[in-house]
Amino acid sequence: MNIKFLGLAGGISLAALSTVQAVPSQFGLYLDAGGGNTSFVGITGGSSVFDQSLGGWNLIVTVGTTLSGGSNPAMDLQVYANGTQASGDLKIYYSDGNFGPSSGTYILNSTVFSSPGVAISAGYSTTDTPFGNYSNLGGYSIPPNGQISGNLTAQGPYSMTIYNDLAPGQTISLDTSLSVPDGGSTAILLGIALSCMGLFFIRKPISA
């Protein structure tokens, strides 16, 4: 098993994930390209960044960001990955916690910028466990761009996880956000972050 730990910092459940690979015990970004090729990046300054190749997937640029916490968490997962020479799926998880108490409507939203072929889901864990659940809030496949919403009531602390499953044989660029909005400021912060990250992905060179 080849597990890389980079920059360490402080439905489908954790049990199901742990049968495949060792699950990190800290919050952050976790990638699994199959065949024992995994990598974990802890959260530093509100973000986790991975910019390497992994298990046949080339030029993976993945940024997980927590824009706000507390009762109105907002998380964002930006992905660019060249899988034209990959033979298996690339599974990406971004998890953070110590959220709550919350009582409101959660929103899971995805936007595709290039060739799609992705399964999206999200979940939350009332035990505040890193990667504790990544499907109990629901999910969908893209294309097209997708969005789901529903009620989330949790006393806290609780954790949330965004999950992307990328099919091989294509170049994929997408953004997925998960939030429990407060009625205004979270949406503004998310819009600013997406604008900045959109420029980053446009400027990133694409290699075959």
C-alpha positions, 0 to 999 in steps of 0.5 A: 500500500502506497499512502502519502501524507503531505503537509499534515495538520490538525448511504456509504459510511466510514466502515465501507471506505475503511475496507478499501484503504486506511482512512486518515484520522484527520480532516483534509483531502484524500485521493485514491487511484486504486492499486494501493495508490493513495494520498492525503493532504491535511488542512492548512490555512483553510485549504488542502492542495494536491498537485501531482500524478497518482496511479496513472492519473496525470497532472492532478490539481485538486484544491479543497477549501473550507470557506466558513464554519460554525453553524453555516459551513461552506466547503468547496472542492476544485478538481482538474485531472488528466485520466486519458492514460488511467485504467481505473477511477480516481476517488477524491474526498474532502472532509472537514468538521467541528461544524454546528449547531445547524438547522437549515437547508444544505446545498450540494452543487456541481459545475463541469468545465470540461469532459464529464464522467463523474459521480458526486455525493456528500454526507455528514457525521454527527460524531465529527469523524473525518471522512465519516460519511460521504453519501447520506446527503445524497448525490448524482452523476454528471453531466449535466451540471447538478444540484440537490438540497435538503434539510440538515439539523445537527447539534454539532460538532459534526463533520461533512465530506464531499466525494468525487468519483472520476471515470478514466479515459478523459480529462476532467475539470469541475467544481463541487460545493457543499454548504448550509447557507446563512442567507447571503454572506456564504454565497458571496464568499463562495462566488469570490472563491469560484471566480479566483479558482476559475482563473487558476484552472483556465491558466493551468496547462493541459498535457496529454 
